[in-house]
Amino acid sequence: MIFVEAPQSLAELARDRREVPAPLLVNMVAGGLTPELTTERLAQLGTGSPSIRCRARRRAVAMLNSLAALGGFRRHRAAADRPAGFFELLGLREWPPSRALPGRRRRSPGMGMTMIEKIWPGSAGLAEVHTGQTVVCDVDMTVLIDLQFATGWIQPLRINDPDKVAVIMDHAVPAPTVQDAEGGPRARTFAATSRISRFYDVGRHGICHQVIAENGLARPGEILACTDSHTCAGGAYNTAARGLGPPRCSRSCAPARPGSPSRPRSGTS
C-alpha cells in the first residue's frame, strides 16, 4: 500500500492510480489540499482505504480551546474544521501561500532562515535549501538503541566511521523479555567489532535523549539520526535531529557504496 501525499486534483489521483501498481491510501481533511471525494468515487479510481478523517486535530483544538477559556482568551470554533483555522490558532500563517505555491514556501519580507535551512546546505554542499526540496545530507552522528538489536537485527559488514556512531542501552534495561535480553549481546558484539567507543552499556545507560545531551552527541550545526521518535529533542541544541526507522539508521552508518571510503549520505526531505 502506497500513501499518496496531498494530491490536489482528481486528475492527479487518476494519474497516480495508473502509474503506481499498488493500493493507494489517500488522506482527506476538510479544507485541505486534497479534494473531498466520496468513497464510491475513489473506488472507481482503485484507491484503497480512501478516507482517513483527522480526528486528532479536532481533539487538539478542543484541548487548546479549553486552555484558552481558562486563561480568559477567546475560542476558535472554526479551527476544528479547517486547516487554515488550526494553523492560525497555532500562529502558523503560511497555509494560504502554501496552497497557492505547493512544494515551496516563500519567506515573508524580513523573515530569516529556519534552523534546518541553515544546517542542511552546508552538509549537502548547497547554497540554500527550500521547503519541499529533496536534499541528500551527510549524517554527523547516528545513534542506535537497544530495541534495534532485539528485533530484526542484521549485523553490518562494516560501518563508515566508528566516531560517528553511538549505541545506547535505553528502553529495555533491565531486559523484560528473553528477546530483549538476547539483543544485549548483539549490541556488544556490534560495538566491539565495529570499534565503537561511544557505547553506553548497562551501567552507563539511560534515556537516550538524556545520554545524547550529557555526552555531547548532539552538537550545534550538525545532523543526528536515532532510532527513536523523540530524537527531535536534540533541536534544543541547534542540532538537526531526526528519528528514523532501524533500516535507515543502519544505512546512515554504512559507506556511500560498497568499497567507498566516503562519508555516509542520508536522504531527507
C-alpha positions as a printed NumPy array, in Angstrom:
array([[  0.   ,   0.   ,   0.   ],
       [  1.327,   3.435,  -1.003],
       [  0.405,   6.668,   0.803],
       [ -0.213,   9.487,  -1.682],
       [  0.93 ,  12.801,  -0.213],
       [ -1.563,  15.639,  -0.788],
       [ -2.838,  15.037,  -4.341],
       [ -4.544,  18.258,  -5.388],
       [ -6.935,  17.173,  -8.13 ],
       [ -8.932,  14.252,  -9.441],
       [ -6.635,  14.141, -12.487],
       [ -3.604,  13.794, -10.221],
       [ -5.258,  10.947,  -8.325],
       [ -6.127,   9.209, -11.579],
       [ -2.542,   9.554, -12.801],
       [ -1.188,   8.111,  -9.54 ],
       [ -3.597,   5.203,  -9.915],
       [ -2.316,   4.492, -13.432],
       [  1.376,   4.787, -12.565],
       [  1.526,   3.084,  -9.169],
       [  0.954,  -0.712,  -9.238],
       [ -0.266,  -0.933,  -5.641],
       [ -3.262,   0.061,  -3.486],
       [ -3.265,   3.782,  -2.72 ],
       [ -4.015,   5.379,   0.635],
       [ -5.462,   8.887,   0.396],
       [ -5.843,  11.201,   3.391],
       [ -8.623,  13.791,   3.099],
       [ -9.211,  16.65 ,   5.526],
       [-11.949,  19.257,   5.214],
       [-10.386,  22.339,   3.658],
       [ -7.147,  20.538,   2.867],
       [ -5.194,  20.307,  -0.379],
       [ -6.827,  17.056,  -1.493],
       [-10.388,  17.398,  -2.845],
       [-13.016,  15.618,  -0.776],
       [-14.444,  12.719,  -2.769],
       [-16.965,  10.067,  -1.904],
       [-15.864,   6.528,  -1.183],
       [-17.687,   5.397,  -4.308],
       [-15.808,   7.897,  -6.496],
       [-12.456,   6.892,  -5.034],
       [-13.312,   3.226,  -5.51 ],
       [-13.696,   3.917,  -9.221],
       [-10.089,   5.086,  -9.214],
       [ -8.988,   1.95 ,  -7.401],
       [ -7.706,   3.653,  -4.256],
       [ -7.733,   1.576,  -1.088],
       [ -8.845,   2.691,   2.403],
       [ -9.582,   6.09 ,   0.903],
       [-10.746,   8.334,   3.707],
       [ -8.989,   8.946,   7.   ],
       [-10.54 ,  11.805,   8.943],
       [ -8.204,  13.915,  11.009],
       [ -9.942,  13.489,  14.349],
       [ -6.727,  14.092,  16.295],
       [ -6.742,  17.718,  15.162],
       [-10.269,  18.236,  16.479],
       [ -9.289,  16.842,  19.843],
       [ -6.217,  19.084,  19.906],
       [ -8.375,  22.124,  19.146],
       [-10.808,  21.16 ,  21.904],
       [ -7.918,  20.99 ,  24.354],
       [ -6.484,  24.337,  23.202],
       [ -9.909,  25.968,  23.436],
       [-10.341,  24.655,  26.983],
       [ -6.952,  26.068,  27.961],
       [ -7.814,  29.357,  26.271],
       [-11.081,  29.554,  28.21 ],
       [ -9.205,  29.046,  31.482],
       [ -6.908,  31.908,  30.532],
       [ -9.748,  34.206,  29.538],
       [ -8.966,  34.133,  25.801],
       [-11.492,  33.805,  23.009],
       [-12.212,  30.416,  21.5  ],
       [-11.502,  29.347,  17.916],
       [-14.658,  27.465,  16.985],
       [-13.876,  27.191,  13.266],
       [-10.399,  25.814,  13.802],
       [-11.623,  22.237,  14.203],
       [-12.985,  22.114,  10.658],
       [-10.365,  23.853,   8.513],
       [ -6.562,  23.514,   8.436],
       [ -6.234,  27.273,   7.926],
       [ -8.073,  27.946,  11.193],
       [ -5.997,  25.382,  13.041],
       [ -2.74 ,  26.853,  11.718],
       [ -3.958,  30.314,  12.679],
       [ -4.639,  29.034,  16.184],
       [ -1.031,  27.805,  16.388],
       [  0.397,  31.002,  14.929],
       [  1.296,  29.476,  11.537],
       [  0.188,  31.834,   8.793],
       [  1.859,  30.096,   5.836],
       [ -1.187,  27.955,   4.942],
       [ -2.747,  30.195,   2.222],
       [  0.627,  30.782,   0.418],
       [  1.431,  27.084,   0.629],
       [ -1.833,  26.249,  -1.133],
       [ -1.083,  28.715,  -3.902],
       [  2.514,  27.582,  -4.22 ],
       [  2.686,  23.859,  -3.291],
       [  6.076,  22.363,  -2.519],
       [  7.795,  25.663,  -1.694],
       [  7.13 ,  28.297,   0.945],
       [  8.06 ,  31.881,   0.178],
       [  9.67 ,  33.748,   3.029],
       [  7.903,  36.844,   4.207],
       [  9.889,  40.093,   3.849],
       [ 12.446,  40.254,   6.633],
       [ 11.988,  36.61 ,   7.597],
       [ 15.254,  34.796,   8.308],
       [ 16.101,  31.168,   7.645],
       [ 14.963,  28.33 ,   9.911],
       [ 17.462,  26.121,  11.721],
       [ 17.07 ,  23.384,   9.084],
       [ 17.528,  25.88 ,   6.252],
       [ 20.808,  26.945,   7.866],
       [ 22.21 ,  23.487,   8.703],
       [ 21.344,  21.373,   5.661],
       [ 23.01 ,  23.454,   2.906],
       [ 26.484,  23.08 ,   4.421],
       [ 26.018,  19.334,   4.844],
       [ 24.602,  18.883,   1.345],
       [ 27.059,  21.189,  -0.404],
       [ 24.318,  23.595,  -1.489],
       [ 23.98 ,  27.356,  -1.313],
       [ 20.463,  27.102,   0.156],
       [ 17.523,  24.735,   0.577],
       [ 13.761,  25.258,   0.431],
       [ 10.645,  23.629,   1.814],
       [  9.585,  20.732,  -0.397],
       [ 13.08 ,  20.162,  -1.783],
       [ 14.711,  16.719,  -1.549],
       [ 18.187,  17.055,  -0.05 ],
       [ 20.946,  14.475,   0.394],
       [ 22.913,  15.252,   3.545],
       [ 25.849,  13.873,   5.483],
       [ 24.905,  12.419,   8.871],
       [ 27.267,  13.59 ,  11.624],
       [ 26.067,  11.205,  14.349],
       [ 23.951,   8.035,  14.186],
       [ 22.617,   6.697,  17.494],
       [ 21.352,   3.12 ,  17.743],
       [ 19.334,   1.965,  20.764],
       [ 18.889,  -1.475,  22.309],
       [ 15.478,  -2.197,  20.743],
       [ 17.07 ,  -2.253,  17.307],
       [ 19.279,  -5.172,  18.332],
       [ 16.395,  -7.182,  19.814],
       [ 14.2  ,  -7.258,  16.707],
       [ 15.275,  -7.903,  13.133],
       [ 18.93 ,  -7.036,  13.684],
       [ 21.279,  -7.672,  10.762],
       [ 24.968,  -7.229,  11.518],
       [ 26.517,  -4.768,   9.007],
       [ 29.622,  -5.929,   7.162],
       [ 31.287,  -2.657,   8.117],
       [ 30.473,   0.905,   9.055],
       [ 31.851,   4.069,   7.583],
       [ 33.213,   5.886,  10.647],
       [ 33.068,   4.487,  14.228],
       [ 33.427,   8.005,  15.631],
       [ 30.105,   8.951,  14.058],
       [ 28.127,   6.09 ,  15.621],
       [ 26.909,   5.614,  19.198],
       [ 24.996,   2.747,  20.817],
       [ 22.827,   3.35 ,  23.885],
       [ 21.14 ,   0.704,  26.024],
       [ 17.912,   2.509,  26.713],
       [ 14.386,   1.117,  26.562],
       [ 14.835,  -2.421,  27.919],
       [ 17.198,  -2.196,  30.919],
       [ 16.849,  -4.463,  32.771],
       [ 15.59 ,  -6.691,  29.957],
       [ 11.884,  -7.506,  30.495],
       [ 11.821, -10.381,  27.99 ],
       [ 14.106, -13.074,  26.645],
       [ 14.039, -11.351,  23.26 ],
       [ 15.302,  -8.089,  24.782],
       [ 17.96 ,  -9.975,  26.751],
       [ 19.224, -11.569,  23.545],
       [ 19.616,  -8.137,  21.976],
       [ 22.213,  -7.081,  24.55 ],
       [ 24.983,  -9.441,  23.342],
       [ 24.283,  -8.389,  19.738],
       [ 24.763,  -4.738,  20.676],
       [ 28.02 ,  -5.528,  22.471],
       [ 29.297,  -7.601,  19.555],
       [ 28.454,  -4.822,  17.102],
       [ 30.175,  -2.165,  19.237],
       [ 33.288,  -4.332,  19.703],
       [ 33.7  ,  -5.499,  16.106],
       [ 32.981,  -2.027,  14.729],
       [ 35.308,  -0.363,  17.275],
       [ 32.615,   1.992,  18.514],
       [ 33.924,   3.838,  21.566],
       [ 30.631,   5.606,  22.294],
       [ 28.898,   2.519,  23.665],
       [ 26.694,   3.205,  26.686],
       [ 26.19 ,  -0.273,  28.112],
       [ 24.24 ,  -1.213,  31.221],
       [ 25.636,   0.963,  33.991],
       [ 26.268,   3.88 ,  31.661],
       [ 22.851,   3.56 ,  30.045],
       [ 19.82 ,   5.827,  30.313],
       [ 17.102,   7.584,  28.362],
       [ 18.829,   8.018,  25.02 ],
       [ 17.938,  11.705,  24.661],
       [ 19.435,  12.417,  28.089],
       [ 22.573,  10.43 ,  27.247],
       [ 22.835,  12.248,  23.909],
       [ 22.664,  15.609,  25.67 ],
       [ 25.018,  14.795,  28.553],
       [ 27.708,  13.322,  26.304],
       [ 27.706,  15.914,  23.559],
       [ 26.371,  13.646,  20.823],
       [ 24.012,  16.403,  19.645],
       [ 26.147,  19.332,  18.563],
       [ 25.093,  22.713,  17.131],
       [ 25.011,  22.85 ,  13.366],
       [ 25.189,  19.078,  12.873],
       [ 22.785,  16.335,  11.758],
       [ 21.86 ,  13.489,  14.108],
       [ 19.791,  10.373,  13.383],
       [ 18.477,   7.953,  16.001],
       [ 16.014,   5.058,  16.113],
       [ 13.638,   6.877,  18.464],
       [ 10.718,   9.092,  17.529],
       [ 11.624,  11.718,  20.146],
       [ 15.069,  12.39 ,  18.656],
       [ 13.877,  15.854,  17.613],
       [ 14.55 ,  16.855,  21.242],
       [ 18.11 ,  17.409,  20.011],
       [ 16.831,  20.536,  18.305],
       [ 17.218,  22.253,  21.674],
       [ 20.969,  22.19 ,  20.965],
       [ 20.554,  23.607,  17.46 ],
       [ 21.016,  20.107,  16.039],
       [ 19.022,  18.889,  13.047],
       [ 17.951,  15.716,  14.888],
       [ 15.529,  13.219,  13.388],
       [ 14.059,   9.901,  14.473],
       [ 14.366,   7.278,  11.725],
       [ 13.479,   3.611,  11.353],
       [ 16.146,   0.957,  12.014],
       [ 16.909,   0.259,   8.321],
       [ 17.512,   3.948,   7.6  ],
       [ 19.706,   4.393,  10.666],
       [ 21.707,   1.318,   9.679],
       [ 22.056,   2.792,   6.21 ],
       [ 23.409,   6.062,   7.595],
       [ 26.206,   4.082,   9.295],
       [ 27.266,   2.419,   6.054],
       [ 29.621,   3.688,   3.337],
       [ 28.046,   5.521,   0.427],
       [ 28.609,   2.458,  -1.765],
       [ 30.49 ,  -0.849,  -1.38 ],
       [ 34.205,  -0.193,  -1.016],
       [ 33.761,   3.583,  -0.857],
       [ 35.723,   5.463,   1.839],
       [ 33.435,   8.491,   1.626],
       [ 31.07 ,   9.565,   4.377],
       [ 27.56 ,   8.092,   4.56 ],
       [ 24.834,  10.132,   2.958],
       [ 21.248,  10.023,   4.099],
       [ 18.252,  11.097,   2.028],
       [ 15.935,  13.584,   3.748],
       [ 13.246,  15.925,   2.553]])
